[in-house]
Amino acid sequence: MKEKHIYIILVIVVMLMLEGPFILMANKIESMIFGLPFLLFWVLLWWLIATILFLVAFLRNWGNNNP
């Protein structure tokens, strides 16, 4: 049960970083990473983290059919 709560908290943090006011920290014009504007890099990075988190959570916890 404790592991499930950790996944829920991590999902909330990732969604806040993607959609919350924290995205304003990444809204910089002159910063470039790998040829991408920093805002686009920020969104892609957190999207990748969310995808990996959902995969790990599904394989370890949410994918079990046992209640």
C-alpha positions as MATLAB code, in Angstrom:
seq = 'MKEKHIYIILVIVVMLMLEGPFILMANKIESMIFGLPFLLFWVLLWWLIATILFLVAFLRNWGNNNP';
ca = [
       0.000    0.000    0.000;
       2.853    2.358    0.756;
       4.370    1.898   -2.716;
       1.052    2.866   -4.295;
       1.031    6.151   -2.379;
       4.544    6.933   -3.568;
       3.485    6.453   -7.188;
       0.467    8.694   -6.715;
       2.605   11.446   -5.183;
       5.155   11.154   -8.005;
       2.416   11.380  -10.641;
       1.057   14.531   -8.981;
       4.541   16.093   -8.915;
       5.160   15.279  -12.584;
       1.797   16.698  -13.627;
       2.461   19.878  -11.645;
       5.803   20.288  -13.379;
       4.123   19.821  -16.784;
       0.940   21.829  -16.289;
       1.404   23.903  -13.164;
       2.925   27.312  -12.600;
       6.402   25.778  -12.477;
       6.488   25.819  -16.270;
       7.010   29.584  -16.054;
      10.501   28.880  -14.686;
      11.333   27.235  -17.997;
       9.974   30.015  -20.203;
      13.309   31.441  -21.318;
      14.066   32.646  -24.832;
      17.820   32.558  -25.012;
      18.488   29.199  -23.355;
      18.995   26.340  -25.821;
      19.560   22.666  -24.978;
      20.246   20.190  -27.803;
      19.108   22.871  -30.254;
      15.678   23.158  -28.606;
      14.296   26.172  -26.777;
      14.383   25.521  -23.051;
      10.585   25.460  -22.719;
      10.257   22.709  -25.312;
      13.102   20.770  -23.668;
      11.348   21.169  -20.273;
       8.059   19.772  -21.584;
       9.730   16.867  -23.411;
      11.861   16.000  -20.379;
       8.876   15.864  -18.012;
       6.831   13.968  -20.600;
       9.609   11.357  -20.785;
       9.784   11.161  -16.982;
       5.979   10.734  -16.804;
       6.043    7.970  -19.412;
       8.751    6.059  -17.554;
       6.936    6.581  -14.228;
       3.660    5.249  -15.633;
       5.426    2.227  -17.120;
       7.218    1.391  -13.866;
       4.064    1.940  -11.797;
       2.027   -0.270  -14.122;
       4.548   -3.088  -14.163;
       5.183   -3.032  -10.415;
       1.848   -2.121   -8.896;
      -1.113   -1.122  -11.039;
      -0.846   -3.980  -13.486;
      -1.755   -6.605  -10.893;
      -5.252   -8.002  -11.258;
      -5.284   -9.103   -7.634;
      -7.227   -6.693   -5.368;
];
